[in-house]
Amino acid sequence: MRNAILEEAWKKEEGVITAVVIIIYNHEIPSLTDKIVDIQHNYLNEVIFSSHIHVSKLNCM
């Protein structure tokens, strides 16, 4: 039911659509963090929040 309501709202361009994107990445890959920040800056109206969490010694989220 929820999906049907959301699909109709999307078709009518009504309401607000919210999403969460989670990326787990190796922070030792050169310039990867810079690329992620650049993407966030290119989509300032869409990306309204970001967080950096240390999952392990090599991986961040």
PyMOL commands that set and color helices and strands:
alter all, ss='L'
color gray80, all
select helices_A, chain A and resi 2-12+32-42
alter helices_A, ss='H'
color red, helices_A
select strands_A, chain A and resi 25-26+59-60
alter strands_A, ss='S'
color yellow, strands_A
deselect
rebuild
show_as cartoon
